[in-house]
Amino acid sequence: MRPVESIRSPGPVDRRYHPVALYLALAGKAIAAILWWFAAQRTPAAWCFFAPDIFVLHALFAPAGQGLCRVHTRFATSRREVWLTIDDGPDEHDTPRILDLLDHHGARATFFVVGERADRHPQLIEAIVRRGHGIGHHTHTHPAATFWCATPARLAAELDLTLATLARAGVRPSWFRAPVGIKHLLLHRALARRELTYVGWSIRSGDCWLRAPEALAARVIPALHPGAIILVHEGPAVPAPVRVAGIARLLEELHRAGYTCVLPRADQLR
Ligand SMILES: [Zn+2]
């Protein structure tokens, strides 16, 4: 196992970023309180109170929504390069097979792992790193329905437990992705404190709803562009006919289209 620092890519945590949607909502509520007491009409106060929430809701629930934390959705490159990101592992059935496929195609990928699954399979984390791939942080328990409304303590636990799990395997991740791309009001500050950078995607494969492996490539290939971040999944959430086989077909089609799967540097992220 290599030492922690050599595995880590130097992530640019943008400390100058401001969660403007959050500030706007708070300012709107403060102005609304003043108007409520001093204005003759109550309607402007109601508008000020609720209208900025539209920006907050968009930033929270739209996977590429900006305004709560900086969401990177592509990387700068002039070559036919893409970033393949594989969420929801590690999985003892899928991960070894996916690693073999990646080796076969000379492709590199980042596995956005769920902490409690990494806890159960530290040997898979070690194998991912040893074979030249990256590890991203995808929360500890993958609370897809409740991450956005987690208490600050729960948010901290989701982040810190996985960091501790990965540290035991000698890995310090730089990238974070929320379950199903739904964020949290306090995510920017929580990630910045832990030197994690939020990574979204350019192309969602939709593999969890597909029925045939070729459907995955059929969705991704028409949307390809240099610097695209492709989202696929591993594990039981993917229907059985598409599990691993969908990624196999995608790697073949990417090769045919002249695309290489690379791990971008932090300064390439956009
Ligand atoms: Zn996920």
Residues whose N, C-alpha, C, O or C-beta is under 5 A from the ligand:
A	BS01	ZN	D87 D88 P179 V180
